[in-house]
């Protein structure tokens, strides 16, 4: 399986798609985001109503798009991407 990545506003977004064999929609979309300082998020799944797809490439592309949206929300609206240390 190939890994899809892109850079958006100096953040590296990596599609992290999980496979659930034997189901009609076996691909669960999600992504990880790395900021310019090297901090990496946990896996950020797609919203449940859009999480499962029938094609790997579609799941990867939607995962990247979701990651771009999350970066925009973080930079433009202050949404927290990274879990704070306890």
Phi, psi and omega per residue, in radians:
X1 nan 2.325 3.118
X2 -1.495 2.632 -3.137
X3 -1.763 2.247 3.128
X4 -1.726 2.295 3.126
X5 -2.426 2.754 2.971
X6 -2.706 2.846 3.054
X7 -1.915 2.274 -3.127
X8 -2.384 2.039 3.124
X9 0.919 0.830 3.120
X10 1.150 0.262 3.064
X11 -1.967 2.361 3.081
X12 -1.534 2.185 3.114
X13 -1.955 2.205 -3.135
X14 -2.077 2.163 3.063
X15 -1.210 2.270 3.088
X16 -2.196 1.560 -3.057
X17 -1.696 2.353 3.130
X18 -1.870 2.513 -3.126
X19 -1.819 2.376 3.045
X20 -2.150 1.489 -3.063
X21 -1.043 2.653 3.053
X22 1.485 0.130 3.093
X23 -2.029 2.742 -3.140
X24 -1.133 -0.495 3.110
X25 -2.181 1.412 -2.970
X26 -1.423 -0.043 -3.029
X27 -1.910 2.059 3.126
X28 -1.775 2.044 -3.088
X29 -1.356 2.620 3.074
X30 -3.092 2.961 -3.125
X31 -2.596 2.873 2.968
X32 -2.129 2.536 -3.118
X33 -2.149 2.311 3.081
X34 -1.998 2.175 -3.141
X35 -1.481 2.997 -3.095
X36 -1.043 -0.420 3.125
X37 -1.474 -0.063 3.112
X38 1.666 0.039 3.080
X39 -1.261 2.415 -3.107
X40 -2.095 2.367 3.108
X41 -1.339 2.922 2.899
X42 -1.206 3.043 3.048
X43 -1.162 2.205 -3.131
X44 -1.813 1.793 -3.104
X45 -1.270 2.726 3.010
X46 -1.172 2.708 3.053
X47 -0.967 2.528 -3.000
X48 -0.908 -0.704 -3.105
X49 -1.186 -0.217 3.125
X50 -2.166 0.175 -2.950
X51 -1.308 -0.576 -3.006
X52 -1.934 2.308 -3.103
X53 -2.310 2.842 -3.109
X54 -1.572 -0.217 -3.110
X55 -2.238 2.391 -3.127
X56 -1.050 -0.856 -3.082
X57 -1.072 -0.692 3.104
X58 -1.086 -0.747 3.125
X59 -1.110 -0.695 3.120
X60 -1.149 -0.803 -3.118
X61 -1.115 -0.742 3.099
X62 -1.174 -0.591 3.093
X63 -1.131 -0.733 3.093
X64 -1.123 -0.782 3.127
X65 -1.055 -0.714 3.111
X66 -1.114 -0.716 3.101
X67 -1.079 -0.715 3.085
X68 -1.080 -0.742 3.120
X69 -1.094 -0.732 3.126
X70 -1.103 -0.720 3.099
X71 -1.093 -0.772 3.107
X72 -1.056 -0.749 3.117
X73 -1.093 -0.672 3.137
X74 -1.160 -0.867 -3.057
X75 -1.335 -0.636 -3.042
X76 -1.632 -0.443 -3.020
X77 -2.243 0.102 3.060
X78 1.317 0.258 3.112
X79 -1.145 2.318 -3.120
X80 -1.327 2.241 3.082
X81 -1.733 -0.598 -2.986
X82 -1.876 2.382 3.106
X83 -1.209 2.362 3.135
X84 -1.387 2.568 3.118
X85 -1.131 2.505 -3.121
X86 -1.349 nan nan
